[in-house]
């Protein structure tokens, strides 16, 4: 091994550079999920002895993962206790009478909350609120969902704990010998950016698309539908015919959903199903059509208690969103057997603005997917709760632990105040806060485990390992030595702009946490090479890596609203490019004022 290491040592910087470029390509092309690609990259460096096992274990001592995990648990407690539910009620209350004022209050409140809690669960909870608010304002939900995501991103830049990116950049900077950032140190710049960004969205609402979401269609067209199960008797004229060719089952107001044979669903092959005696056809229809079918003798409604119960229940179509903690991620609809477990029928799967019509039952479910399902309201509600999904069509109706809401709010305030007063490092406060909400049963252990986005933590740990590899081979110093001569004759402000633009471009095509680990040491080294304070350069990485508006894949909250709003890819580019420019200009003005060179 020693001989092998000595052979590759002269080429260490080149090897790590190739690994990082390959990693960025893997991120951009989405060959595998980001955390898997990062794990493969750090594994290659371990095999090549560029990163030792001790180096990797040393990464686990970094404060960022513990801090982020603790804040995930505290955020889950805020959601579980209904601490945000009263806000949702308030946000939609005046939307009909004072739509513009309510919209401003809504977006500002999201930004404020995002400054102190993880923005992913916040946006997941606000999506159905925004849809309900849009309905009251008589405007498409697509006019509100991008602003919801962007407001959460902007608010997250205002404090150290507002986003995992800020926490990660701070921890990398500390490893390089810098003093830690204060919890509110970036607030002056963050608030200016948030206000400017939200104002731009409100003034440029014409750039927001007018899209029709699947959920809005379903709410308007299916609220009075019923699911009917009817048996094919021995003497039925439909015996021997293909189910899709029976006119009585395929009229404009009668939709054939499924055919059951010996309790097995034949829906996947419904176009080829030939009806037999005893088959049960499942139709979605209205009350009027149900009565017409009985009078015309098209079919006989079963009289058994079970069938009669199914035949009398109203049917709804809802759109549910898959969050990072969803219980069905990575699984397929084919194996979930939702009809057997819950009596509901999946109708479509939407991913990044496209309907996966051909393979929606065999495609593994991913974060940000929206699933269109039909069934009785109580069955749909049970499925949504069991799998921790988000009903896009309406705000959540679940049993909140309201009596413990003051505890959850108090814990968050205590963490913020403790960090502001410097009582102990933020990682310790986050862990104590998480333990407190667990001990007081604001959130249960299984709910807390589900609330933590383990993919983000895995990605961060793997990327920190890649960062160690960069340090071990002197790659950062090499990059700075190459770049500095071109920038030394220019002003520090120009160099700051280069760092910001580089971070901003990279975060649009790869994950922002990867950008934080790789660009932060380069920014610090560049500042040292120019003989200026590195703090403004690190702050530029924080804001640029978090401020991802140009694409729906650069930031997780954008991915969540992508399908839910019925957006197309360039809908983000249109409004996002303008927000990016505004945020860049404000950052370049404010950063040197708050952190002079």
Order of alpha helices (4+ residues) and beta strands (2+ residues): alpha-alpha-alpha-alpha-alpha-alpha-alpha-alpha-alpha-alpha-alpha-alpha-beta-beta-beta-beta-alpha-beta-alpha-beta-alpha-alpha-beta-beta-beta-alpha-beta-alpha-alpha-alpha-alpha-alpha-alpha-alpha-alpha-alpha-alpha
